[in-house]
Amino acid sequence: MPKVTALGRPAAEVQDDRLAKPSPKPSAESVPFWAAANRGELMIQRCVTTGRFFFYPRTYSPFVTGGATEWVTVSGRATLYSYIIDFRPPPAFGPGPNVIAVVELAEGPRMMTNLVGVEPDPEQLPLDMALMVEFEPRGEQAVPVFRPVAAQ
């Protein structure tokens, strides 16, 4: 009989949970972003008045006081702006090391994400490297991550 935890779940299942990357919990402002990610689309907001894109999701435009916003599907193209290599052992963010990056979307805004499909080695991570979005399942939610274009 398998070892069972105090919660009545098999110990192996609990171990898998601890090693899994965390799954986001959408806020009221971010529901459209996460719903799009589950469909395999990258959507960000744009100010209706200025036409400028922005990220992270907000109720109002950061460019116009109380300004209206709209959700727009964007290209998914980006460049590497900055990164760190996270060597913390599990269960911090799943098995590592992980490349935690700030990418600059082709439409202008920057977002924090993970890089996949590239070795966690500074020699393999030149700034301004061309990237493309893909979506990684985490629990019931898909999360946008970026892969070097040459590695696709």
DAJO-V208054 format. One record per backbone hydrogen bond with DSSP energy under -1.0 kcal/mol. CO is the residue of the C=O (numbers start at 1). NH is the residue of the N-H. E is the energy in kcal/mol with one decimal. If there is no record, write none. Layout:
co: (CO	CO)
nh: (NH	NH)
e: (E	E)
This chain:
co: (3	5	9	10	11	12	13	14	15	16	30	31	32	33	34	36	37	42	44	45	46	47	52	54	64	67	68	70	72	76	77	78	79	80	82	84	86	89	98	99	100	101	102	102	103	104	105	109	111	113	114	119	121	122	126	129	130	131	132	134	136	138	141	143	145	146	147	149)
nh: (11	8	5	14	15	16	17	18	19	20	34	35	36	37	38	41	40	74	72	54	70	51	47	45	67	61	48	46	44	133	106	131	104	128	102	100	98	92	86	115	84	113	81	82	111	79	108	105	103	101	146	121	124	125	129	80	149	78	147	145	143	141	138	136	134	116	132	152)
e: (-2.8	-1.9	-2.8	-1.7	-2.4	-2.0	-1.9	-2.0	-1.4	-1.0	-2.1	-2.6	-2.1	-2.0	-2.0	-2.7	-1.5	-2.8	-2.9	-2.4	-2.0	-2.2	-2.8	-1.0	-2.9	-2.2	-2.3	-2.4	-2.2	-1.7	-2.5	-3.1	-2.8	-3.2	-2.7	-2.3	-2.0	-1.5	-3.4	-2.1	-2.4	-2.8	-2.4	-1.9	-2.3	-1.8	-2.2	-3.0	-2.8	-2.6	-2.5	-2.5	-2.5	-1.3	-1.5	-1.6	-2.3	-2.0	-2.5	-2.9	-2.4	-1.8	-3.5	-2.8	-2.6	-2.5	-2.2	-1.5)
